[in-house]
Amino acid sequence: MFLKKYIEKIESVRDYELDDELMELYVSLASTTSENMFASGMCYKTYALDKDQYTRIVLREEQMMISQGTTGLQTWEASLRLADFFVEHPGIIRGQKVVELGAGCGLTDPEYKDKVQVAELDWEDTEECARLSANVDVIVGADITYDPTIVPVLVAALEAIVVSSQQVAYITATIRSQETFDMFLELIGKYLQMLLYKL
């Protein structure tokens, strides 16, 4: 709707030529948009993948936090904050062996596609987590502290992976339940040295 109005505004300006890429984007979105999308609360969101905002992706997402019995239909603020943090501080992960716990859809910059391995990791299998430890410098996780039943399992997995003072973990959270988040902080504080930042 906004893009249509924007294009109409541009077209009303005399001697101004409409950008072909903008028109192609509009046609593409118009052809994939259905009435069902608007009824369900779906929308398109654009995310910049680099500091200069040259590389972008457009995702179709739910506007509601919980929809169709799941929370997996939108990008969570915690993951965006973590991504922004690494864009601002790329030296933290550049050249490091990084593992992401709970990678979700696993979007990766195409530049790194040959350097990325995807594998399932059962957090309850602390022996497998410990084997992984030898090959990891940085552990990251976004929005993985939301369920009180998995918090103890997550903390045990982190304890098995982070065995060296040279390793570091960055976990961001969208706090849905303060009680659950406090449980995570209490349990993780027993095993690992922790610094808490609000991003």
C-alpha positions, -999 to 999 in steps of 0.1 A, spaced: 0 0 0 28 25 9 48 16 -21 19 21 -44 13 56 -30 50 64 -32 51 54 -69 20 75 -76 36 105 -59 68 100 -80 48 97 -112 30 129 -105 63 149 -105 69 164 -139 100 154 -158 109 128 -132 116 92 -144 106 63 -122 134 39 -113 130 5 -130 141 -14 -100 115 2 -78 88 -6 -104 100 -42 -106 98 -45 -68 63 -31 -68 51 -55 -96 68 -85 -78 51 -76 -45 18 -70 -61 18 -103 -78 27 -123 -47 3 -104 -23 -29 -122 -16 -60 -111 2 -53 -141 26 -20 -125 36 -37 -93 49 -65 -113 66 -39 -134 85 -18 -104 95 12 -112 72 34 -85 60 67 -80 42 97 -68 62 130 -56 48 162 -62 67 196 -47 59 224 -73 62 253 -48 63 262 -16 79 258 4 47 224 -12 40 234 -23 5 226 -60 11 189 -66 20 165 -94 23 127 -92 23 108 -117 44 71 -124 47 63 -124 84 34 -125 108 27 -92 126 15 -109 157 40 -125 182 19 -157 184 -1 -169 154 -14 -202 141 -2 -218 174 34 -209 170 59 -181 175 80 -190 145 64 -168 119 84 -136 126 120 -124 132 124 -117 169 139 -85 182 166 -104 200 180 -118 168 180 -84 152 198 -69 181 224 -97 181 229 -92 143 232 -55 147 258 -60 176 280 -81 153 276 -57 124 289 -29 148 316 -52 163 327 -76 134 360 -83 150 343 -105 176 335 -132 151 357 -125 121 382 -154 118 366 -172 147 349 -206 148 313 -197 157 284 -220 166 248 -207 168 225 -225 192 189 -224 179 197 -210 144 161 -211 133 159 -206 95 197 -202 95 200 -172 71 236 -167 62 254 -141 41 261 -158 7 297 -147 11 301 -174 38 280 -202 23 311 -224 17 323 -219 53 291 -227 70 281 -261 82 246 -268 94 239 -296 119 214 -306 144 226 -304 180 205 -320 208 211 -297 238 203 -326 261 233 -346 247 260 -329 268 286 -354 255 280 -341 219 281 -305 232 314 -313 249 328 -327 216 317 -296 199 336 -275 224 371 -282 210 361 -265 177 344 -234 189 356 -199 198 323 -180 200 288 -193 209 258 -172 199 221 -176 205 192 -153 200 159 -157 217 166 -192 231 156 -185 268 119 -182 263 107 -216 276 113 -225 313 115 -262 304 145 -258 281 164 -232 302 181 -259 324 190 -279 293 204 -248 275 225 -239 305 239 -275 307 247 -273 270 265 -240 274 284 -254 304 295 -284 283 306 -262 253 322 -232 272 352 -249 289 379 -224 283 384 -188 293 392 -181 256 356 -190 246 328 -165 249 290 -168 245 267 -140 233 230 -147 241 202 -122 235 167 -125 247 132 -111 241 118 -112 276 84 -127 274 84 -139 311 106 -121 336 105 -153 358 119 -175 330 146 -149 322 155 -147 359 158 -185 360 182 -184 331 203 -157 348 204 -176 380 214 -210 364 239 -195 341 255 -175 369 263 -207 388 284 -221 360 298 -193 339 311 -158 344 285 -135 330 283 -99 320 248 -86 313 243 -58 288 211 -42 276 213 -37 239 
